[in-house]
């Protein structure tokens, strides 16, 4: 028997957590703003509009609202386009460092050259540091700015790459790393997509990745009808059906 008043317990229609009825509304506002992946379009959609999204051919009310807001702000944005374009053009100007000849954006030139390992100032600082703190295993103090054999580790494969080839190598290496991660993820998704389980309410067979969502909106779920009235009072959404 459920208790009367504020001590009555109801499950959250999003996560299934049981809460006192007096605390359920606040919990729904927080839980409803969390996102789940749609099994149809693979987009992450807020739980508050998930049922609406799923039942209306993956229409996203948030995107519709953003499009309306973007249209209303178009005039304000267009007034600033000349200044924005000028700033973007300046930021995309590519130059070469006068010390290491590595490419960098013009807006970053000063910062890059101040920290460049081949700048005369940094070379002298390293030489002075080596004289103050000598070590028996340290490399020679002198660094020839024209020497192109300086090697640094790649952030993806950790191999030592010559400085003049570093940018090209990391670009190619990052693409290979991204493809590898995508292939591994695709393999996992294919394995999950073949598993099917039965709904505990209606008994209909569903894909494992969508079973949890199906059971939440299943017409035979006894908790769905009890929470439907309170859910509609909090989240009022227009129907696309005529």
BELJOQUI-V991192 format. One record per pair of residues at least 6 apart in sequence whose C-alpha atoms are under 6 Angstrom apart, sorted by sequence separation. I is the first residue (numbers start at 1). J is the second residue. If there is no record, write none. Layout:
i | j
I | J
I | J
//
This chain:
i | j
2 | 8
11 | 17
37 | 43
53 | 59
96 | 102
153 | 159
198 | 204
11 | 18
37 | 44
53 | 60
96 | 103
153 | 160
198 | 205
10 | 18
36 | 44
95 | 103
152 | 160
197 | 205
198 | 206
10 | 19
35 | 44
36 | 45
95 | 104
151 | 160
152 | 161
197 | 206
9 | 19
35 | 45
94 | 104
151 | 161
196 | 206
9 | 20
35 | 46
94 | 105
151 | 162
196 | 207
197 | 208
8 | 20
9 | 21
34 | 46
35 | 47
93 | 105
94 | 106
150 | 162
151 | 163
195 | 207
196 | 208
7 | 20
8 | 21
33 | 46
34 | 47
93 | 106
149 | 162
150 | 163
195 | 208
127 | 141
6 | 21
32 | 47
6 | 22
32 | 48
91 | 107
100 | 118
99 | 118
201 | 220
99 | 119
201 | 221
118 | 145
//
